[in-house]
Amino acid sequence: MLIVDGLVRRFGPAVVLAGVGFSLEPGRAAAVVGPNGAGKTTLLRCVVGADRPDAGEVRLDGRPLREDDPRVRATVASVLDDVEFFPDLSVAEHLDLLARAHGAEPDTAPVLAELGLAALADRTPVGLSSGERRRLALASCLVRPRRLLVLDEPEQRLDAEGRQWLVERLEQEKAAGRAVLFASHDTAVVDAVADQTVELGT
């Protein structure tokens, strides 16, 4: 499904990604691991098309991945480090809008319940804690169609119960035939979910 081939990304004289390559098949998960500053977020941004590499290529289903391609938008759901919400919409309205925008029939109640957001459905994002906002970001991926899920440190700001939920949910995503690419510092999550690892900064 996903092929990353010889990806290079520079910022001035600093080379953040130096020829990174891997492939990912449906129903499998790849964890991007490495120390802070190794380029994990940069790699994920290049994969989803939010950043452009200086060399190399990202292909989805055999075709170059471009963020403005409707086929990519219908396939890839992501939560990166720069999640933004609609400030004037409630939690429920936010999810409803995202589902409709991606051609799905809104059925947000199960996702709200699963993420522990049901009691917060009428709040706007500004009224949420950082952990609640993180759960809303994850919920935003789960209300829309997707074949590839790309997550940057999805365990951030989740408690132990939340991390266990994350492991179980990502396993469900794989069982449904979806591919998962995620960066993480949590070795327990990586060991439980990842079928392969992409090591940076080593």
C-alpha positions in Angstrom: 0.0 0.0 0.0 2.7 2.5 1.0 6.3 2.7 -0.3 8.8 5.3 1.0 11.9 5.3 -1.2 15.1 7.1 -0.5 13.5 10.0 1.4 15.9 12.9 2.1 14.9 16.1 4.0 17.3 18.9 4.8 16.8 22.1 6.8 19.6 24.3 5.8 22.9 22.4 6.4 21.2 19.9 8.7 20.2 16.6 7.1 17.2 15.3 9.1 16.3 12.4 6.9 19.0 10.6 4.9 17.7 8.1 2.4 14.9 6.6 4.5 13.0 3.8 2.9 10.4 1.2 3.9 7.2 -0.3 2.7 3.9 -1.0 4.5 1.2 -3.5 3.6 -2.5 -3.5 4.5 -3.2 -5.0 7.9 0.2 -4.2 9.3 1.7 -1.5 11.5 5.1 0.2 11.3 6.5 2.1 14.3 8.9 5.0 13.7 11.3 5.0 16.6 14.4 7.0 17.6 15.5 9.8 19.9 14.1 13.3 20.0 15.2 15.2 17.0 15.8 12.1 14.9 13.2 13.2 12.3 10.2 11.1 13.3 7.7 13.9 12.9 9.4 15.1 9.7 9.1 11.7 8.2 5.4 11.4 9.0 4.8 14.9 7.6 6.5 13.9 4.3 4.5 10.7 4.2 1.1 12.5 4.4 2.2 15.3 2.1 2.3 18.1 4.6 6.1 18.5 4.0 8.0 17.9 0.8 11.2 15.9 0.8 14.3 17.2 -0.9 14.8 13.8 -2.6 13.1 10.4 -2.7 9.4 9.5 -3.2 6.4 8.4 -1.3 3.9 6.2 -3.2 0.5 5.1 -2.2 -1.0 2.2 -4.1 1.8 2.6 -6.6 1.2 6.3 -7.4 3.1 9.3 -6.0 1.4 10.6 -2.9 0.2 14.2 -3.1 -1.7 15.9 -0.4 -4.0 17.7 -2.8 -5.0 14.4 -4.5 -8.7 13.5 -3.6 -7.8 9.9 -3.6 -5.2 10.5 -0.9 -7.6 12.6 1.2 -10.1 9.7 1.0 -7.5 7.1 2.0 -5.2 8.7 4.6 -6.3 9.8 8.1 -3.6 11.4 10.3 -2.9 13.0 13.6 0.4 14.9 13.6 1.9 17.4 16.0 0.0 20.4 14.7 -3.7 19.4 15.1 -6.1 22.3 14.7 -9.8 22.3 15.6 -12.8 24.4 14.5 -13.0 26.8 17.5 -16.7 27.6 17.2 -17.9 24.0 16.8 -18.6 21.7 19.7 -16.9 18.3 20.0 -19.9 16.5 18.5 -20.3 19.1 15.7 -16.6 18.8 14.9 -16.8 15.1 14.4 -20.0 15.3 12.5 -18.6 17.8 10.1 -15.4 15.7 9.5 -17.5 12.6 8.8 -19.7 14.4 6.3 -16.7 16.1 4.6 -15.2 12.7 3.9 -18.4 11.2 2.6 -19.3 9.2 5.7 -22.7 9.0 7.3 -22.2 10.7 10.7 -22.4 8.2 13.5 -20.4 10.0 16.2 -22.0 8.6 19.3 -20.0 5.3 19.4 -16.7 7.1 18.9 -17.6 9.7 21.5 -18.3 6.9 24.0 -15.2 4.9 23.0 -12.9 7.9 23.6 -14.6 9.0 26.8 -15.9 12.2 25.2 -19.6 11.7 25.4 -20.0 13.9 28.4 -18.0 16.6 26.6 -20.0 16.5 23.3 -21.4 20.0 23.7 -18.1 21.7 24.7 -15.9 23.6 22.3 -12.2 22.6 22.0 -11.1 25.6 24.0 -12.9 24.1 27.0 -11.0 20.8 26.8 -7.9 19.7 28.7 -4.8 18.8 26.6 -5.6 15.1 27.1 -9.2 15.6 26.0 -8.0 17.5 23.0 -5.7 14.6 22.1 -8.6 12.2 22.3 -10.7 14.5 20.1 -7.9 14.4 17.5 -7.8 10.6 17.6 -11.6 10.5 17.3 -11.4 12.7 14.2 -9.6 9.9 12.4 -12.1 7.3 13.5 -15.3 8.9 12.2 -14.1 9.0 8.6 -13.2 6.4 6.0 -9.5 5.4 6.0 -7.1 2.8 4.7 -3.9 4.3 6.1 -3.7 5.7 9.6 -0.7 8.0 10.3 -0.2 9.0 14.0 2.5 11.0 15.6 3.0 9.8 19.2 -0.7 8.9 19.7 0.0 7.9 23.3 0.8 11.5 24.3 -1.3 12.7 27.2 -3.1 9.4 27.5 -3.2 7.7 30.9 -2.5 4.0 31.4 -6.1 3.1 30.6 -6.0 5.3 27.5 -2.8 3.6 26.3 -4.4 0.2 26.7 -7.3 1.4 24.7 -4.9 2.7 22.0 -3.2 -0.7 21.7 -6.6 -2.4 21.3 -7.9 0.1 18.8 -4.8 -0.1 16.6 -5.0 -3.9 16.6 -8.6 -3.5 15.5 -7.5 -1.2 12.7 -5.0 -3.8 11.5 -7.7 -6.6 11.7 -9.9 -4.5 9.5 -7.2 -4.5 6.8 -6.0 -0.9 7.4 -2.3 0.0 7.6 -0.9 1.9 10.5 2.2 4.1 10.6 3.0 5.7 13.9 5.8 7.4 15.7 6.2 6.5 19.4 8.5 6.7 22.4 6.4 4.1 24.3 8.1 0.8 24.0 5.1 -1.1 25.4 2.9 0.3 22.7 5.5 -0.4 20.0 6.0 -3.9 21.1 2.3 -4.6 21.3 1.3 -3.1 18.0 4.1 -2.8 15.5 4.9 -5.6 13.0 8.0 -3.7 11.9 10.0 -0.7 13.0 11.7 2.2 11.1 14.7 3.3 13.2 15.9 6.9 12.8 18.9 8.5 14.3 20.9 5.3 14.7 
